[in-house]
Amino acid sequence: MLLWAAAALLCSFLARPQTAHANAAEKLGLCQTDDLELVVRRAACDALIGDLNEPADLRAEALLNRGIMLEDEDELAVALADFTTAIALNPEYPALYEHRGLLHLKMGNGVAALGDLGTAIRLVPDSAELHASRALVHVYLKDDNSALKDLGEAIRIEPEDADYHAQRGTVHWRLGLRAAAEADVRKALTLEPGHELATKILDELRKRG
């Protein structure tokens, strides 16, 4: 019943006359609302994407949201196409490169992931999250030294985030740098007692004496 009611709401909204700006904004709002039924969100995204008269940045945002939905449904190639089309519409929007980059990584294309995350960082150089995401790609590509540099940047930007210290500790541990690894995970545990990853690495360090 809730699904049919939500669908009826969307249909009545799409049918009623509105100004172009209000129409696009409301469609985007429905497209972005996580607690709506998926079919309703998808229909709102589709309506906005398919209207070539709507502003390019709004259509790009709708493509981003639809791409995330598709990725969640394991339709990875279609999601990738949505992110790519969105980038063509709004090439200065860093979130598009971030999502496409992480999707490339999920699909096993580390080089493409590195390129996209590098573009996102160029657009937002002080994003700790982007540096940490690129560090993950470096680890995938077995370039631990570059991963350390990106995690160092993430920590410089957000020094109180326990995750970044724990992640850098993991890379130090992989490189056999025991003292640096222990310092990082202890810092993570100071910031967030019981941090799962930091606790695991510290336990491994203790086991190996």
C-alpha positions in Angstrom: 0.0 0.0 0.0 2.8 2.4 0.9 4.5 1.7 -2.5 1.3 2.5 -4.4 0.7 5.6 -2.4 4.2 6.9 -3.1 3.9 6.1 -6.8 0.5 8.0 -6.9 2.2 10.9 -5.2 4.9 11.0 -7.8 2.4 10.8 -10.7 0.3 13.6 -9.3 3.3 15.7 -8.9 4.6 15.1 -12.4 1.2 15.9 -13.8 0.5 19.2 -12.2 1.6 22.5 -13.8 4.6 24.1 -12.2 7.3 26.6 -13.0 10.3 24.9 -14.6 12.6 25.8 -11.7 10.2 24.4 -9.0 9.5 21.3 -11.1 13.2 20.4 -11.5 13.9 21.1 -7.8 11.1 18.9 -6.6 12.0 16.1 -8.9 15.6 16.3 -7.7 14.4 16.3 -4.1 12.4 13.1 -4.7 15.4 11.6 -6.5 17.7 12.2 -3.5 15.3 11.2 -0.7 16.7 8.0 0.8 13.6 7.0 2.7 11.3 6.9 -0.4 10.6 3.6 -2.1 13.3 2.9 -4.7 10.9 2.8 -7.6 9.7 6.3 -6.7 13.2 7.7 -6.4 14.2 6.0 -9.7 11.2 7.5 -11.5 12.0 11.0 -10.3 15.6 10.6 -11.3 14.6 9.3 -14.7 12.2 12.1 -15.3 14.8 14.7 -14.5 17.6 13.0 -16.5 15.3 12.5 -19.6 14.3 16.2 -19.8 17.0 17.8 -21.9 15.6 21.3 -21.1 16.6 20.9 -17.4 19.8 22.5 -16.2 22.9 20.4 -16.8 24.0 20.5 -13.2 20.6 19.2 -12.0 20.6 16.4 -14.5 24.2 15.5 -13.4 23.0 15.3 -9.8 20.2 13.1 -10.8 22.6 10.8 -12.7 24.8 10.6 -9.7 21.9 9.5 -7.5 20.7 7.0 -10.0 24.2 5.7 -10.5 24.5 5.1 -6.7 21.2 3.2 -6.8 22.4 1.1 -9.7 25.7 0.4 -8.0 23.8 -0.7 -4.9 21.9 -3.2 -7.1 25.1 -4.5 -8.6 24.4 -3.0 -12.0 28.0 -1.8 -12.1 28.4 -1.1 -15.9 25.2 0.9 -16.0 26.2 2.9 -12.9 29.5 3.6 -14.5 27.8 4.9 -17.6 25.6 7.2 -15.5 28.7 8.6 -13.6 30.4 9.2 -16.9 27.5 11.0 -18.5 27.2 13.1 -15.3 30.8 14.2 -15.6 30.2 15.3 -19.2 27.4 17.5 -17.9 29.2 18.9 -14.9 33.0 18.3 -15.2 33.8 20.4 -12.2 31.8 18.4 -9.7 34.3 16.4 -7.5 31.7 13.9 -6.1 31.2 12.5 -9.6 34.9 11.6 -10.0 35.0 10.2 -6.4 32.1 7.8 -7.0 33.3 6.8 -10.5 36.8 6.3 -9.1 35.6 4.0 -6.3 33.4 2.1 -8.7 36.4 1.6 -11.0 38.3 0.2 -8.0 35.4 -2.1 -7.3 35.5 -3.3 -10.9 39.2 -4.0 -10.6 40.5 -1.0 -12.7 43.0 0.6 -10.3 44.6 2.9 -12.9 41.3 4.4 -13.9 40.4 4.8 -10.2 43.6 6.6 -9.5 43.0 9.0 -12.3 39.5 9.9 -11.2 40.4 10.4 -7.6 43.4 12.5 -8.6 40.9 14.7 -10.5 38.7 15.0 -7.5 41.6 16.0 -5.3 42.6 18.6 -7.8 39.2 20.1 -7.5 39.1 19.8 -3.7 42.7 19.5 -2.5 41.8 19.7 1.2 39.5 16.8 1.4 40.8 14.2 3.9 38.2 11.7 2.6 39.5 11.9 -1.0 43.1 11.5 0.1 42.2 8.4 2.1 40.2 7.0 -0.8 43.2 7.5 -3.1 45.4 5.8 -0.5 43.1 2.7 -0.8 43.8 2.7 -4.5 47.5 3.0 -4.0 47.4 0.0 -1.7 45.4 -2.0 -4.3 48.1 -1.1 -6.8 50.8 -2.2 -4.3 52.2 1.4 -4.0 52.4 1.6 -0.2 54.7 4.6 -0.2 52.2 6.7 -2.1 49.4 5.4 0.2 51.4 6.7 3.2 51.7 10.2 1.5 48.0 10.4 1.0 47.1 9.2 4.5 49.6 11.7 5.8 47.7 14.4 4.0 44.4 13.1 5.3 45.8 13.2 8.9 47.1 16.7 8.3 43.7 17.9 7.3 41.7 16.0 9.9 44.2 15.0 12.7 41.4 13.9 15.1 40.0 11.2 12.8 41.0 7.8 14.2 40.3 6.0 11.0 43.1 7.7 9.1 45.6 6.9 11.8 44.5 3.3 11.9 44.7 3.0 8.1 48.2 4.5 8.1 49.2 2.1 10.8 48.0 -0.8 8.6 50.2 0.4 5.8 53.2 0.8 8.1 52.6 -2.7 9.4 52.5 -4.0 5.8 55.9 -2.4 5.2 57.4 -3.9 8.3 57.7 -0.6 10.1 56.7 -1.8 13.5 57.4 1.3 15.6 55.5 3.6 13.2 52.6 1.2 12.9 52.3 1.0 16.7 52.4 4.7 17.1 49.6 5.1 14.6 47.3 2.6 16.0 47.9 3.8 19.6 47.0 7.3 18.4 43.8 5.9 16.8 42.9 4.1 20.1 43.5 7.3 22.0 41.1 9.2 19.7 38.6 6.3 19.6 39.0 3.7 22.3 38.1 0.3 21.0 38.6 1.2 17.3 38.2 -2.1 15.5 41.0 -1.9 12.9 43.5 -0.3 15.4 42.8 -3.0 18.0 43.3 -5.7 15.4 46.7 -4.3 14.3 47.9 -3.8 17.8 46.9 -7.4 18.7 49.0 -8.6 15.7 51.9 -6.5 16.7 51.8 -8.0 20.2 51.6 -11.5 18.9 54.7 -11.0 16.9 56.6 -9.7 19.9 
